[in-house]
Amino acid sequence: MTRLAKFRALPSRERLMVLRAIATLWRVWFALHFSSFDRVRTLADRFKIAVPKPGRPTPARLAWAVTAARPLVPNGSNCLLRALAAGMLLRRYGYDSSLKIGVAKAPGGGLAAHAWLESGGQAVIGSFQLDRYVVLDTQRHAAA
């Protein structure tokens, strides 16, 4: 079954969710390529948490939409890109979330970095070997 056929077979609510995920991934992709990370975080934080509505998709289903949309965006498998986009979508649907960035010792020396998104204390995007990573402080601090 082709990707288009799979998309057409989805219920209309899920098709809309995937289209929003595609648009959000592209928005974050452009922001990451043409702006600083701090500016991108500001863009993502601007999405206010919406008032929860009955029948809204779960965080896991929104994460599924981001995962389904990733082949349609250059470098769509990038963990930071997906975590930021998923965070924006979750906020749009009324969920709070937290971006996590961690580092681990890479095989052969050096460091490996990974970003993931948590909502309700659970990783919803990027939950790959999280026990390997030491979480960095990603909170913004006022200048002294």
C-alpha positions as CSV (number, residue, x, y, z in Angstrom):
1,M,0.0,0.0,0.0
2,T,1.4,3.4,-1.0
3,R,1.9,6.2,1.5
4,L,-0.9,8.2,-0.2
5,A,-3.3,5.2,0.0
6,K,-2.5,4.8,3.7
7,F,-3.2,8.5,4.2
8,R,-6.5,8.3,2.3
9,A,-7.6,5.3,4.5
10,L,-7.2,7.3,7.7
11,P,-10.3,8.8,9.3
12,S,-10.6,12.5,8.5
13,R,-9.6,13.6,12.1
14,E,-6.3,11.7,11.7
15,R,-5.7,13.0,8.3
16,L,-6.0,16.6,9.7
17,M,-3.7,15.7,12.5
18,V,-1.0,14.4,10.1
19,L,-1.4,17.5,7.9
20,R,-0.9,19.6,11.0
21,A,2.2,17.6,11.9
22,I,3.6,18.0,8.4
23,A,3.1,21.8,8.6
24,T,4.6,22.0,12.1
25,L,7.6,19.9,11.1
26,W,8.3,22.2,8.1
27,R,7.9,25.3,10.3
28,V,10.4,24.0,12.8
29,W,12.7,22.8,10.0
30,F,12.8,26.3,8.5
31,A,13.3,27.9,11.9
32,L,16.2,25.6,12.8
33,H,17.9,26.2,9.5
34,F,17.5,30.0,9.4
35,S,17.5,31.0,13.0
36,S,19.2,30.4,16.3
37,F,18.1,27.6,18.7
38,D,17.1,30.2,21.2
39,R,14.8,31.9,18.7
40,V,13.3,28.5,17.8
41,R,12.6,27.8,21.5
42,T,10.8,31.1,21.7
43,L,8.7,30.2,18.7
44,A,7.8,26.9,20.2
45,D,7.0,28.5,23.6
46,R,4.7,31.0,22.0
47,F,2.2,28.2,21.4
48,K,0.0,28.6,24.4
49,I,-1.6,25.5,25.8
50,A,-5.0,25.3,24.4
51,V,-8.1,24.7,26.4
52,P,-8.6,20.9,26.3
53,K,-11.5,19.8,24.2
54,P,-13.4,16.5,24.5
55,G,-12.3,13.9,22.0
56,R,-8.8,15.4,21.5
57,P,-6.1,13.0,20.5
58,T,-3.8,11.5,23.1
59,P,-0.1,12.6,23.3
60,A,0.8,9.2,21.9
61,R,-1.4,9.7,18.9
62,L,0.0,13.1,18.3
63,A,3.5,11.6,18.5
64,W,2.4,9.0,15.9
65,A,1.3,11.9,13.6
66,V,4.8,13.5,13.8
67,T,6.4,10.1,13.1
68,A,4.1,9.5,10.2
69,A,4.9,13.0,8.8
70,R,8.7,12.8,9.2
71,P,9.5,11.2,5.7
72,L,7.9,14.3,4.1
73,V,10.4,16.8,5.7
74,P,14.2,16.9,5.0
75,N,16.0,15.3,7.9
76,G,12.6,14.5,9.4
77,S,14.2,11.8,11.6
78,N,16.2,14.4,13.5
79,C,15.3,14.1,17.2
80,L,15.4,17.8,17.9
81,L,13.2,18.6,15.0
82,R,10.6,16.0,15.9
83,A,10.7,16.9,19.7
84,L,10.1,20.6,19.0
85,A,7.4,19.9,16.5
86,A,5.7,17.4,18.8
87,G,5.8,19.9,21.6
88,M,4.1,22.5,19.5
89,L,1.4,20.1,18.5
90,L,0.8,18.9,22.1
91,R,0.4,22.5,23.3
92,R,-2.1,23.1,20.4
93,Y,-4.2,20.2,21.7
94,G,-4.0,21.3,25.3
95,Y,-1.2,19.2,26.7
96,D,1.9,20.5,28.6
97,S,5.2,19.0,27.6
98,S,8.9,19.3,28.4
99,L,11.8,19.3,25.9
100,K,14.7,17.2,27.2
101,I,18.2,17.3,25.8
102,G,20.8,14.8,27.0
103,V,24.3,13.8,26.3
104,A,26.1,10.4,26.5
105,K,29.6,9.1,25.9
106,A,29.7,8.0,22.3
107,P,31.3,4.7,21.3
108,G,34.9,5.5,20.3
109,G,35.0,8.7,22.3
110,G,33.3,12.0,22.1
111,L,29.7,12.8,22.9
112,A,26.4,11.9,21.5
113,A,23.4,14.1,22.0
114,H,19.7,13.3,21.9
115,A,16.5,15.3,22.3
116,W,13.1,13.9,23.3
117,L,9.8,15.2,24.5
118,E,8.0,14.3,27.7
119,S,4.4,14.8,28.6
120,G,2.8,13.7,31.8
121,G,6.2,12.3,32.9
122,Q,6.4,10.0,29.9
123,A,8.6,10.2,26.8
124,V,6.3,10.6,23.8
125,I,8.9,11.3,21.1
126,G,12.5,10.1,21.0
127,S,12.2,7.4,23.7
128,F,15.3,5.6,22.5
129,Q,17.8,4.4,25.2
130,L,17.1,7.3,27.5
131,D,18.9,5.7,30.4
132,R,22.2,6.3,28.5
133,Y,21.8,10.1,28.5
134,V,22.5,12.7,31.2
135,V,19.9,15.4,30.9
136,L,21.2,18.9,30.4
137,D,19.5,21.9,32.0
138,T,17.3,23.4,29.2
139,Q,15.6,26.0,31.4
140,R,16.3,29.6,30.5
141,H,18.0,31.6,33.1
142,A,18.0,35.4,33.4
143,A,21.3,37.1,32.8
144,A,23.0,38.2,36.0
